[in-house]
Amino acid sequence: MLIAEVDQYIKKHNLIESGSKVMVGVSGGPDSMALLQYLLEKRAAYQLDLVAVIIEHGLRGEESEQDIEYVQHFCQKNKIKFEAQHINVIKYKEEHRLGTQEAARILRYQAFDQLMKKHQADDLALAHHADDQVETVYMRLTRGTQLDALQGIKNTRPFSTGKIIRPFLSITKSMIEEFCREKGIVPRRDLSNEKDVYTRNYFRINVLPQLKKKNPNLPETIMHMSENIADDIQYLFDQTKRVSQEVLNISENPKMVTCQINKLKKHPLALQRRLFHLILDYLYDHLPDGLNYRHEQQFFNLVNSRRASASMDLPLQLKMIKSYQSLIFRFEQEKQREYHFPLAIPGRTILPNHDVLEAEIVDRIESLPTDNRTFYLPVNIDQYPSLAIRTRQPGDRIYLAHINGRKKVKAVFIDKKIPLEKRDQWPLLVREEGEVLWVVGLVKSNLTKQAKEDHYIKLTYQSRHKF
């Protein structure tokens, strides 16, 4: 019964190709030994090159060594290549402040990755089954999760030199135990699995039996639900990738994503939500545990806020910054320092962002500048004023003729829709006493020529940046 069911599942999902090198994760327990036995029986039909791998976690002492001997003996008897690798879970969990199960999982997959590369394996076969799937789905439900997680354990995913496959996801634990009895397999038993101190064990021992009383076909029900969700999610993912090309601007150095809010809001809420998670998947190497539904809500709060500028913090110093109709995701950088240095007259002054302010002395204005990148300052040829370039300070104002008065530099930035993160580094041209003459590239103070002033300092701003 097990063989026919697994044969059908492998064929339906195209899990194994003929001639593949398959590495099998084995512990000595009933699940993995049944999987190894199944693949052994299919070795000729699929022309498989099998490698059995056992990862010893350093947690059970002599019992673990006996597990290794047991699996090694089985492999020698059946002419299966065998590898054993030791990992130090206790040391790793203390160094990284992790739980035992999480530390074991990370190190186990690191070892699998190394061995896959060593053997240039096509597949890593793991023995997760239908009851594991039920446990996983209900565990995630109790934590609160995204729809994607209700796919449960995937039957295949890319990994290392090939992919992970799980041929047993359609069969139950009872079928595996029966298969072991039929084949004369007397597996090793890990007594820690009988204790409910770990979350998965708790669900397996206390929750699943009660659920199966209500629905004896629960594993099959969850399997079909997970597969349906996976199909729906794949469609939504394809749509999200299509929309992302219209809505998102992605940069590599520094790693940053800009989302156009007006374009985003034209799409259904489901796609907006998925775009948020697509952005996180791109920016984070590994999604941090601290991410939860509150951060998703913060995303929507910024998208729908009427404020022109606002920001929210995400884990690991990732920031969401709303700047008018853009939503910027970037990691917080070390705060740039304020600057204040004299202007070279004549000469070139290089700003911290590598823009250039060039000053030269001229005796007339050739033509009135049509933009804000050129500024003429009337001066007396016998005495140049002391000028400086600096960042803004609280209370900075600039005199503007068209309003016949002084305007806050902060208000200039708002009017010109300069993003929040750029304002503190924006260059201002000031006199020695602090009077702002030019918010460089944006607005100029109105200066009337006095009788003694017979020359001009011509200032030209050369920038690679758009504003």
ChimeraX attribute file (.defattr): number of C-alpha atoms within 10 A of each C-alpha:
attribute: neighborCount
match mode: 1-to-1
recipient: residues
	/A:1	10
	/A:2	17
	/A:3	15
	/A:4	8
	/A:5	13
	/A:6	18
	/A:7	15
	/A:8	14
	/A:9	19
	/A:10	19
	/A:11	12
	/A:12	9
	/A:13	11
	/A:14	11
	/A:15	17
	/A:16	18
	/A:17	15
	/A:18	12
	/A:19	14
	/A:20	16
	/A:21	21
	/A:22	27
	/A:23	28
	/A:24	25
	/A:25	22
	/A:26	26
	/A:27	24
	/A:28	25
	/A:29	16
	/A:30	23
	/A:31	23
	/A:32	23
	/A:33	24
	/A:34	26
	/A:35	25
	/A:36	27
	/A:37	17
	/A:38	19
	/A:39	21
	/A:40	18
	/A:41	12
	/A:42	14
	/A:43	17
	/A:44	12
	/A:45	11
	/A:46	14
	/A:47	13
	/A:48	19
	/A:49	19
	/A:50	22
	/A:51	24
	/A:52	23
	/A:53	24
	/A:54	24
	/A:55	21
	/A:56	21
	/A:57	19
	/A:58	16
	/A:59	14
	/A:60	12
	/A:61	10
	/A:62	9
	/A:63	13
	/A:64	20
	/A:65	12
	/A:66	13
	/A:67	21
	/A:68	22
	/A:69	14
	/A:70	16
	/A:71	25
	/A:72	21
	/A:73	14
	/A:74	19
	/A:75	19
	/A:76	11
	/A:77	9
	/A:78	11
	/A:79	12
	/A:80	17
	/A:81	14
	/A:82	19
	/A:83	18
	/A:84	16
	/A:85	14
	/A:86	13
	/A:87	17
	/A:88	15
	/A:89	24
	/A:90	16
	/A:91	12
	/A:92	17
	/A:93	18
	/A:94	12
	/A:95	10
	/A:96	9
	/A:97	10
	/A:98	14
	/A:99	13
	/A:100	15
	/A:101	13
	/A:102	12
	/A:103	21
	/A:104	23
	/A:105	13
	/A:106	13
	/A:107	19
	/A:108	21
	/A:109	14
	/A:110	14
	/A:111	19
	/A:112	21
	/A:113	17
	/A:114	13
	/A:115	21
	/A:116	24
	/A:117	14
	/A:118	10
	/A:119	13
	/A:120	15
	/A:121	21
	/A:122	23
	/A:123	27
	/A:124	28
	/A:125	27
	/A:126	22
	/A:127	22
	/A:128	23
	/A:129	22
	/A:130	22
	/A:131	21
	/A:132	19
	/A:133	24
	/A:134	24
	/A:135	22
	/A:136	19
	/A:137	19
	/A:138	18
	/A:139	18
	/A:140	15
	/A:141	14
	/A:142	8
	/A:143	8
	/A:144	12
	/A:145	14
	/A:146	13
	/A:147	14
	/A:148	13
	/A:149	17
	/A:150	22
	/A:151	23
	/A:152	24
	/A:153	20
	/A:154	16
	/A:155	22
	/A:156	18
	/A:157	13
	/A:158	11
	/A:159	16
	/A:160	19
	/A:161	18
	/A:162	18
	/A:163	17
	/A:164	22
	/A:165	26
	/A:166	22
	/A:167	27
	/A:168	28
	/A:169	24
	/A:170	23
	/A:171	22
	/A:172	20
	/A:173	17
	/A:174	10
	/A:175	15
	/A:176	20
	/A:177	16
	/A:178	16
	/A:179	21
	/A:180	19
	/A:181	14
	/A:182	9
	/A:183	11
	/A:184	9
	/A:185	17
	/A:186	14
	/A:187	20
	/A:188	17
	/A:189	14
	/A:190	14
	/A:191	8
	/A:192	11
	/A:193	14
	/A:194	13
	/A:195	10
	/A:196	14
	/A:197	10
	/A:198	13
	/A:199	12
	/A:200	18
	/A:201	16
	/A:202	17
	/A:203	19
	/A:204	19
	/A:205	15
	/A:206	12
	/A:207	14
	/A:208	17
	/A:209	13
	/A:210	13
	/A:211	13
	/A:212	12
	/A:213	10
	/A:214	9
	/A:215	12
	/A:216	12
	/A:217	12
	/A:218	17
	/A:219	24
	/A:220	19
	/A:221	13
	/A:222	22
	/A:223	22
	/A:224	14
	/A:225	14
	/A:226	22
	/A:227	16
	/A:228	12
	/A:229	18
	/A:230	19
	/A:231	12
	/A:232	13
	/A:233	16
	/A:234	12
	/A:235	11
	/A:236	15
	/A:237	16
	/A:238	11
	/A:239	14
	/A:240	21
	/A:241	16
	/A:242	11
	/A:243	17
	/A:244	20
	/A:245	10
	/A:246	12
	/A:247	22
	/A:248	21
	/A:249	13
	/A:250	18
	/A:251	11
	/A:252	8
	/A:253	6
	/A:254	10
	/A:255	13
	/A:256	18
	/A:257	19
	/A:258	19
	/A:259	23
	/A:260	17
	/A:261	20
	/A:262	12
	/A:263	14
	/A:264	20
	/A:265	14
	/A:266	10
	/A:267	13
	/A:268	9
	/A:269	12
	/A:270	10
	/A:271	19
	/A:272	22
	/A:273	15
	/A:274	20
	/A:275	22
	/A:276	17
	/A:277	15
	/A:278	15
	/A:279	18
	/A:280	19
	/A:281	12
	/A:282	14
	/A:283	19
	/A:284	14
	/A:285	8
	/A:286	9
	/A:287	14
	/A:288	12
	/A:289	7
	/A:290	9
	/A:291	13
	/A:292	15
	/A:293	11
	/A:294	10
	/A:295	17
	/A:296	15
	/A:297	12
	/A:298	16
	/A:299	22
	/A:300	15
	/A:301	12
	/A:302	21
	/A:303	21
	/A:304	11
	/A:305	13
	/A:306	10
	/A:307	11
	/A:308	15
	/A:309	19
	/A:310	15
	/A:311	17
	/A:312	15
	/A:313	15
	/A:314	22
	/A:315	15
	/A:316	13
	/A:317	11
	/A:318	18
	/A:319	18
	/A:320	23
	/A:321	22
	/A:322	25
	/A:323	20
	/A:324	19
	/A:325	15
	/A:326	20
	/A:327	23
	/A:328	20
	/A:329	25
	/A:330	19
	/A:331	19
	/A:332	12
	/A:333	9
	/A:334	6
	/A:335	7
	/A:336	9
	/A:337	10
	/A:338	13
	/A:339	14
	/A:340	15
	/A:341	12
	/A:342	15
	/A:343	20
	/A:344	17
	/A:345	18
	/A:346	13
	/A:347	13
	/A:348	16
	/A:349	19
	/A:350	14
	/A:351	17
	/A:352	13
	/A:353	11
	/A:354	11
	/A:355	15
	/A:356	16
	/A:357	22
	/A:358	20
	/A:359	21
	/A:360	15
	/A:361	19
	/A:362	16
	/A:363	14
	/A:364	13
	/A:365	13
	/A:366	7
	/A:367	6
	/A:368	9
	/A:369	11
	/A:370	7
	/A:371	10
	/A:372	15
	/A:373	18
	/A:374	18
	/A:375	23
	/A:376	21
	/A:377	20
	/A:378	24
	/A:379	20
	/A:380	15
	/A:381	16
	/A:382	10
	/A:383	8
	/A:384	14
	/A:385	15
	/A:386	13
	/A:387	20
	/A:388	19
	/A:389	25
	/A:390	21
	/A:391	18
	/A:392	22
	/A:393	13
	/A:394	8
	/A:395	9
	/A:396	15
	/A:397	22
	/A:398	21
	/A:399	21
	/A:400	16
	/A:401	12
	/A:402	7
	/A:403	8
	/A:404	9
	/A:405	11
	/A:406	13
	/A:407	15
	/A:408	14
	/A:409	23
	/A:410	16
	/A:411	11
	/A:412	16
	/A:413	18
	/A:414	16
	/A:415	9
	/A:416	11
	/A:417	15
	/A:418	18
	/A:419	19
	/A:420	18
	/A:421	10
	/A:422	9
	/A:423	15
	/A:424	16
	/A:425	18
	/A:426	19
	/A:427	22
	/A:428	23
	/A:429	22
	/A:430	22
	/A:431	16
	/A:432	13
	/A:433	9
	/A:434	14
	/A:435	16
	/A:436	23
	/A:437	22
	/A:438	24
	/A:439	23
	/A:440	20
	/A:441	19
	/A:442	15
	/A:443	20
	/A:444	22
	/A:445	18
	/A:446	16
	/A:447	13
	/A:448	8
	/A:449	13
	/A:450	10
	/A:451	7
	/A:452	11
	/A:453	15
	/A:454	15
	/A:455	20
	/A:456	22
	/A:457	24
	/A:458	20
	/A:459	21
	/A:460	19
	/A:461	17
	/A:462	15
	/A:463	15
	/A:464	9
	/A:465	7
	/A:466	4
	/A:467	10
